[in-house]
Amino acid sequence: MNKELQIDQQRLVEAWQERLPTFIGPGDKAQISADEADPKALRIHIESEGRQMYSFDFICAYVDSREVKVSLVDVESGGRTIDERSDMIQQLADDYTRHIHQCAQALQQLTHA
């Protein structure tokens, strides 16, 4: 039976900041911050390596102590919002979503203690 998330949001942010970079590409950069509106959610900003200068913003909300729901909020290129429906953007977003889920799994010893 899954249980409610019982961890301080700031401690969760720190754990994610430490672990997520090990799941994304070596040239990609990730910034994690607390979601001010939801104590069980994180804001994840990923800057993709490459000339397009893509950046992705996700919300990662804990459904319970084991499961997260990841939502793509915004995609930018060179500081401008772009259409995230292109195949390449969708593929990158899907990859990052998968990496976020993998990181959440890796942190279960912390969140499901």
KEBA-587578 format. One record per residue (C-alpha): residue in three letters; x, z negated, y negated. Coordinates in nm, 2 decimals. Layout:
    aa       px       pz       py
   ALA        X        Z        Y
...
# end
This chain:
    aa       px       pz       py
   MET     0.00     0.00     0.00
   ASN     0.14     0.10    -0.34
   LYS     0.16    -0.16    -0.61
   GLU     0.16    -0.17    -0.98
   LEU     0.48    -0.10    -1.17
   GLN     0.65    -0.44    -1.25
   ILE     0.96    -0.36    -1.45
   ASP     1.05    -0.39    -1.81
   GLN     1.02    -0.05    -1.98
   GLN     1.36    -0.08    -2.15
   ARG     1.53    -0.16    -1.82
   LEU     1.36     0.14    -1.67
   VAL     1.48     0.36    -1.96
   GLU     1.84     0.24    -1.90
   ALA     1.81     0.31    -1.53
   TRP     1.68     0.66    -1.59
   GLN     1.95     0.73    -1.85
   GLU     2.21     0.64    -1.60
   ARG     2.07     0.82    -1.30
   LEU     1.89     1.14    -1.42
   PRO     2.22     1.31    -1.53
   THR     2.33     1.30    -1.16
   PHE     2.02     1.52    -1.07
   ILE     2.04     1.79    -1.33
   GLY     2.30     2.05    -1.39
   PRO     2.65     1.93    -1.50
   GLY     2.61     2.11    -1.84
   ASP     2.26     1.99    -1.91
   LYS     2.20     1.68    -2.12
   ALA     1.91     1.43    -2.08
   GLN     1.78     1.17    -2.32
   ILE     1.53     0.92    -2.20
   SER     1.32     0.70    -2.42
   ALA     1.02     0.47    -2.39
   ASP     0.68     0.62    -2.45
   GLU     0.54     0.41    -2.73
   ALA     0.18     0.48    -2.63
   ASP     0.22     0.39    -2.26
   PRO     0.44     0.10    -2.12
   LYS     0.44     0.28    -1.78
   ALA     0.57     0.61    -1.92
   LEU     0.90     0.76    -2.03
   ARG     0.98     1.05    -2.26
   ILE     1.24     1.28    -2.11
   HIS     1.42     1.54    -2.33
   ILE     1.65     1.78    -2.14
   GLU     1.88     2.03    -2.32
   SER     1.96     2.31    -2.09
   GLU     2.31     2.45    -2.07
   GLY     2.34     2.81    -2.18
   ARG     2.31     3.05    -2.47
   GLN     1.93     3.03    -2.51
   MET     1.97     2.66    -2.62
   TYR     1.64     2.57    -2.44
   SER     1.52     2.21    -2.46
   PHE     1.24     2.07    -2.25
   ASP     1.02     1.76    -2.33
   PHE     0.85     1.58    -2.04
   ILE     0.64     1.27    -2.00
   CYS     0.71     1.09    -1.68
   ALA     0.43     0.84    -1.62
   TYR     0.43     0.59    -1.33
   VAL     0.11     0.61    -1.13
   ASP     0.23     0.30    -0.93
   SER     0.56     0.16    -0.83
   ARG     0.65     0.46    -0.62
   GLU     0.47     0.77    -0.76
   VAL     0.53     0.94    -1.10
   LYS     0.32     1.21    -1.27
   VAL     0.54     1.45    -1.47
   SER     0.40     1.66    -1.75
   LEU     0.57     1.93    -1.95
   VAL     0.50     1.86    -2.32
   ASP     0.71     2.12    -2.51
   VAL     0.98     2.39    -2.47
   GLU     1.20     2.49    -2.76
   SER     1.48     2.75    -2.80
   GLY     1.71     2.70    -3.09
   GLY     1.48     2.43    -3.24
   ARG     1.17     2.65    -3.23
   THR     0.87     2.60    -3.00
   ILE     0.84     2.89    -2.75
   ASP     0.58     3.01    -2.50
   GLU     0.65     2.82    -2.18
   ARG     0.45     3.07    -1.97
   SER     0.74     3.31    -1.90
   ASP     0.87     3.32    -1.55
   MET     1.22     3.20    -1.64
   ILE     1.09     2.90    -1.85
   GLN     0.84     2.81    -1.57
   GLN     1.12     2.82    -1.31
   LEU     1.34     2.60    -1.53
   ALA     1.06     2.36    -1.59
   ASP     0.97     2.35    -1.22
   ASP     1.34     2.27    -1.14
   TYR     1.36     1.99    -1.40
   THR     1.02     1.85    -1.27
   ARG     1.16     1.84    -0.92
   HIS     1.48     1.67    -1.04
   ILE     1.27     1.41    -1.23
   HIS     1.08     1.34    -0.91
   GLN     1.41     1.31    -0.71
   CYS     1.54     1.06    -0.97
   ALA     1.22     0.86    -0.95
   GLN     1.26     0.84    -0.57
   ALA     1.62     0.73    -0.61
   LEU     1.51     0.45    -0.84
   GLN     1.24     0.32    -0.60
   GLN     1.46     0.02    -0.50
   LEU     1.43    -0.08    -0.87
   THR     1.06     0.01    -0.93
   HIS     0.92    -0.10    -0.59
   ALA     1.11    -0.42    -0.55
# end
